[in-house]
Each structure stands twice: as structure tokens, then as C-alpha cells.
Amino acid sequence: MAPTVAIETIVIVRPLKVVAVMCGCVALFLMMLSIAATTWLEADGRREGLWEICRRTDKDDLDIECQKNQPRAWIEACRVLCLSAVAVCLCSVIVACVGLNTERFRWKYHYYKAAMIIMFVAVALQAISLIIFPVKFLEEIGDRAEVRWEFGWAYGIGWGSAIFMLGSSILLLIDRDNEEVLYREKTHLNNFEAEDV
């Protein structure tokens, strides 16, 4: 009997794509941490975030009183933009994970491209929110009793999440033309002898 040839297709996942998904996950975590925190702005004895304003009631930092943030259009816009960025970033990470797990080579690039575009949208939403917040705050700073204000750690974490999202989208963009499929040929020799009938 003649030898048979089998062509085996092996799909290789590029490490940059895995790192892109990990950067997206880190960005999601940082965004949620930033949104939930009350330390976007800090002053003497006072912290303000997207949702609450907290005040120290004693000198030892043991007693803190928090109340809901005053309803202002720009705060609402920042909230909506940040929450939208979280949802869009989550969608991008899911699409990139589907791209990593798919066996169909042609679909991989479509998933990666979609994840990249979606992640760029998330970066834009987060950056717009992080730019609106200080600009609008500085417009109304004259109405505040505190003289000295500074941006808190949660605001910096928000920028950190935007940087991780941008890094994720750039990693999805680069290394797109390299083959992720390897074709390997195997020859099987059949050494069976025909039996007499």
C-alpha cells in the first residue's frame, strides 16, 4: 500500500495578542477602581469623586462623613463617559478573547481588528471624561471655599487605565501581517501486507 500524506494545520497565538488582552483587563480593573473612588480631587479635609463628596469631621482622619455629589451637568457627563468606557473596554476584551480562541484563521484578524477599533473608542471616551473633569472644575473653582485643590490618586488611576487601553489597542494593531497558521506535512507509511483469501 502506498504511503499517505496528511497536512496538519496548527494555529499559533502571538504573545502580543495575549499581552493586549491582559492590558485590557488591567485597564478594566483600574477604570472600575477610579470610578468607584472618592479621591478625584483633594483639599484640606475634603475629597470629591464622581459620586460622593467626603469631609473629615475630626483631625485624626477617623471620622469621615460622605454625601452624594451635587448634581451638575459636567459631573453627569463624566459619569456617563466613564461608565461607557468600562462597557466598551469590556466588549473589546471579550472580542479579543474570542479572536484568541477561534480556530478559523480568517476570522482571527476580523476579531482583532474589531477589538482594536472598540478599544480605541474606549480610550477616546475615557480621555474625554478625564479632560472634561478638570476643565469644568477649574471653571467653578471660584465658587468653592477651599483655596488649594489638587487632583487625587483616583484621577491618576483613571489616566493609567487610559494608557493601558491605548497600549492594548496598539498591541492589537501591530504584528497583524505575520502568519498565525503553520502548515506541517506528515507522511504515514502503511506496512500492512495483504492477507490471502
C-alpha positions in Angstrom: 0.0 0.0 0.0 1.3 3.5 -0.8 2.2 5.9 1.9 -0.3 8.6 2.8 0.4 12.3 3.4 -1.5 14.3 5.9 -1.3 18.1 6.2 -1.8 19.3 9.7 -2.8 22.9 10.4 -1.5 24.4 13.6 -2.8 27.8 14.8 -0.2 29.8 16.7 -1.3 32.6 19.1 1.0 35.5 19.0 2.2 36.6 22.5 1.4 40.3 21.7 -2.2 39.5 21.4 -2.3 37.8 24.8 -0.5 40.8 26.3 -3.1 43.1 24.6 -5.9 41.2 26.3 -4.0 41.3 29.7 -3.6 45.1 29.2 -7.3 45.4 28.5 -8.1 43.5 31.7 -5.7 45.7 33.8 -7.4 48.8 32.2 -10.8 47.5 33.2 -9.7 47.0 36.8 -8.1 50.4 37.0 -11.2 52.1 35.5 -13.5 50.5 37.9 -11.2 51.4 40.8 -11.0 55.0 39.6 -14.8 55.4 39.1 -15.6 54.0 42.5 -13.2 56.1 44.5 -13.9 59.4 46.1 -10.5 60.9 45.5 -10.5 62.6 42.2 -10.0 66.0 43.9 -8.5 66.6 47.3 -8.4 69.6 49.6 -7.9 70.2 53.3 -10.2 67.7 54.9 -12.3 67.1 51.8 -12.3 64.6 48.9 -14.5 64.7 45.8 -15.2 61.9 43.3 -17.7 61.3 40.6 -20.3 60.1 43.0 -19.6 61.5 46.5 -18.0 64.3 48.5 -16.4 63.2 51.7 -15.4 65.5 54.6 -13.2 64.9 57.6 -15.0 65.8 60.8 -12.0 65.4 63.1 -8.3 66.0 63.0 -7.4 62.3 63.3 -9.0 61.2 60.0 -11.1 58.7 61.9 -14.5 60.2 61.3 -15.4 60.9 57.7 -18.8 62.0 56.5 -19.8 61.4 52.9 -22.8 62.7 50.9 -23.9 62.5 47.3 -22.2 64.8 44.9 -24.1 67.9 43.8 -26.0 67.3 40.6 -24.1 69.2 37.8 -24.2 68.5 34.1 -20.5 68.1 33.7 -20.3 65.6 36.5 -23.1 63.6 35.0 -21.3 63.7 31.6 -18.1 62.4 33.2 -20.0 59.6 34.9 -21.7 58.6 31.6 -18.5 58.7 29.7 -16.6 56.7 32.3 -19.2 54.0 32.6 -19.5 53.9 28.8 -15.7 53.4 28.6 -15.9 50.5 31.0 -18.6 48.8 28.9 -16.8 49.4 25.7 -13.5 48.2 27.1 -15.2 45.0 28.4 -16.6 44.4 24.9 -13.2 44.9 23.4 -11.6 42.4 25.8 -14.3 39.8 25.0 -13.9 40.2 21.3 -10.1 39.9 21.6 -10.6 36.7 23.7 -12.9 35.3 21.0 -10.2 36.1 18.4 -7.6 34.3 20.5 -9.7 31.2 20.9 -11.1 30.9 17.3 -9.7 28.2 15.1 -10.7 29.9 11.9 -7.7 31.8 10.6 -9.6 34.3 8.5 -11.9 35.3 11.4 -8.9 35.9 13.8 -8.0 39.2 12.0 -11.6 40.4 11.9 -11.9 39.8 15.6 -8.5 41.5 16.3 -9.4 44.5 14.1 -12.9 44.9 15.8 -11.3 44.6 19.3 -8.7 47.3 18.3 -11.3 49.7 17.0 -13.6 49.1 20.0 -10.6 49.7 22.4 -9.7 53.0 20.6 -13.3 54.1 21.2 -13.0 53.2 24.9 -9.7 55.2 25.1 -11.5 58.2 23.5 -14.4 58.1 25.9 -12.1 57.8 29.0 -9.8 60.6 27.7 -12.7 62.9 27.1 -14.0 62.3 30.6 -10.6 62.9 32.1 -10.2 66.2 30.2 -13.7 67.5 30.9 -13.4 66.9 34.7 -10.5 69.3 35.4 -11.6 71.9 32.8 -15.1 72.2 34.2 -13.8 72.1 37.8 -11.4 75.0 37.2 -14.3 77.0 35.8 -16.2 76.7 39.1 -13.2 76.8 41.4 -14.0 80.5 42.4 -17.3 79.3 44.0 -15.5 76.9 46.4 -14.5 77.7 49.9 -11.2 75.8 49.8 -8.3 77.7 48.3 -5.9 74.9 47.4 -7.1 71.9 45.4 -5.1 69.0 43.9 -6.0 66.0 41.8 -6.2 62.8 43.8 -4.9 59.3 43.2 -8.1 58.1 41.6 -7.8 60.7 38.9 -4.3 59.5 38.2 -5.6 55.9 38.1 -8.1 57.0 35.5 -5.3 58.2 33.3 -3.4 54.9 34.0 -6.4 53.0 32.7 -6.5 55.1 29.6 -2.8 54.4 29.0 -3.3 50.6 29.4 -6.2 50.8 27.0 -4.1 52.7 24.4 -1.3 50.1 24.9 -3.8 47.3 24.3 -5.1 48.8 21.1 -1.6 49.4 19.8 -0.6 45.8 20.6 -3.7 44.6 18.6 -2.6 46.9 15.8 1.0 45.8 15.4 2.1 42.4 14.2 -1.0 41.9 12.1 0.7 40.7 8.9 2.6 37.8 10.5 1.2 34.4 9.8 -0.6 32.7 12.7 -1.1 29.4 10.9 1.6 26.8 10.5 1.2 24.0 8.0 3.0 20.8 8.7 3.2 17.8 6.4 3.4 14.3 7.8 3.9 11.1 5.7 2.4 7.9 7.1 3.9 4.7 5.8 1.5 1.8 5.9 3.4 -1.6 6.2 0.4 -3.9 6.1 0.6 -7.0 4.0 -2.5 -8.2 2.2 -3.8 -11.5 3.6 -4.5 -14.5 1.3 -8.2 -15.0 0.9 
